[in-house]
Amino acid sequence: MILHDYLPSGNGYKIRLLCACLGLKPTLKEYDITKGETRTEEFLAISPNGKIPVLELDNGECLSESNAILLYLAEKYESPLLPSKPIEKAAVYKWLFWEQYSHEPNIASPRFWLTHDAMDELKEQMLPNRIKEGNAALKLMNETLELQTFLAGEKITLADICLFAYTHVAEEGGSYDLGQYPNILRWISTIESMDWYVPISQH
Ligand SMILES: N[C@@H](CCC(=O)N[C@@H](CS)C(=O)NCC(=O)O)C(=O)O
């Protein structure tokens, strides 16, 4: 398999972290998204949405959308990270969908804007509300993690792989203070202590 990716990307990192957990080693093909490398004709042929991550399977089929790729890999390799009981599976899906609507736009986008010198007038206007919503998302995670070890219960699932990616680097760019969320900090340490753990910048 080939993972089309950009190392600082949390969306890409979700796939790298899951692959590490499953013992898979896809070939990494890197693109510099700041230079428009995902907008070339060649890249758009593999993913018309023009965004990494893309997982290219051995038969040439290409999968996009990080959380869809997580689900594909967990199902294909029958990983307990995706429980089989529908009600437990739904608890995992809930976090994956929530991440894309309530977490990623508020936590990943400000990190990217501020660490890649990509602010403009419109983003300056949007930033305060994004930070407000991002703190609401972190508060919800912190409250959940007060009651249980992982997001979907007592066992680690895809929900944790997915949410770990951008949460653990939320402070980059200076918009967030994870010190306000002690249960999130404990959860981050728990995931970092897993024997398959790999950092975001490593493949
Ligand atoms: N919803 C998508 C978001 C993917 C995404 O936003 N990718 C960014 C990097 S994190 C990207 O490739 N941006 C390049 C561009 O838009 O040109 C997912 O979860 O995979």
The ligand as a MOL file (V3000), in Angstrom:
LIG
                    3D

  0  0  0     0  0            999 V3000
M  V30 BEGIN CTAB
M  V30 COUNTS 20 19 0 0 0
M  V30 BEGIN ATOM
M  V30 1 N -11.8150 15.5440 5.8690 0
M  V30 2 C -10.5270 15.2530 5.3190 0
M  V30 3 C -9.6500 16.4820 5.4650 0
M  V30 4 C -8.3170 16.3140 4.7380 0
M  V30 5 C -7.5250 17.5970 4.7690 0
M  V30 6 O -8.0260 18.6810 5.1670 0
M  V30 7 N -6.2710 17.5040 4.3300 0
M  V30 8 C -5.4200 18.6710 4.3130 0
M  V30 9 C -4.1810 18.4060 5.2000 0
M  V30 10 S -4.6280 18.0190 6.8490 0
M  V30 11 C -4.9310 18.9050 2.8980 0
M  V30 12 O -4.5710 17.9750 2.1930 0
M  V30 13 N -4.8770 20.1700 2.4570 0
M  V30 14 C -4.3090 20.5020 1.1880 0
M  V30 15 C -5.2110 21.3210 0.3450 0
M  V30 16 O -6.3890 21.5220 0.7200 0
M  V30 17 O -4.7360 21.7590 -0.6970 0
M  V30 18 C -9.9020 14.0440 6.0330 0
M  V30 19 O -10.2800 13.7840 7.1830 0
M  V30 20 O -9.0810 13.3450 5.4360 0
M  V30 END ATOM
M  V30 BEGIN BOND
M  V30 1 1 1 2
M  V30 2 1 2 3
M  V30 3 1 2 18
M  V30 4 1 3 4
M  V30 5 1 4 5
M  V30 6 2 5 6
M  V30 7 1 5 7
M  V30 8 1 7 8
M  V30 9 1 8 9
M  V30 10 1 8 11
M  V30 11 1 9 10
M  V30 12 2 11 12
M  V30 13 1 11 13
M  V30 14 1 13 14
M  V30 15 1 14 15
M  V30 16 2 15 16
M  V30 17 1 15 17
M  V30 18 2 18 19
M  V30 19 1 18 20
M  V30 END BOND
M  V30 END CTAB
M  END
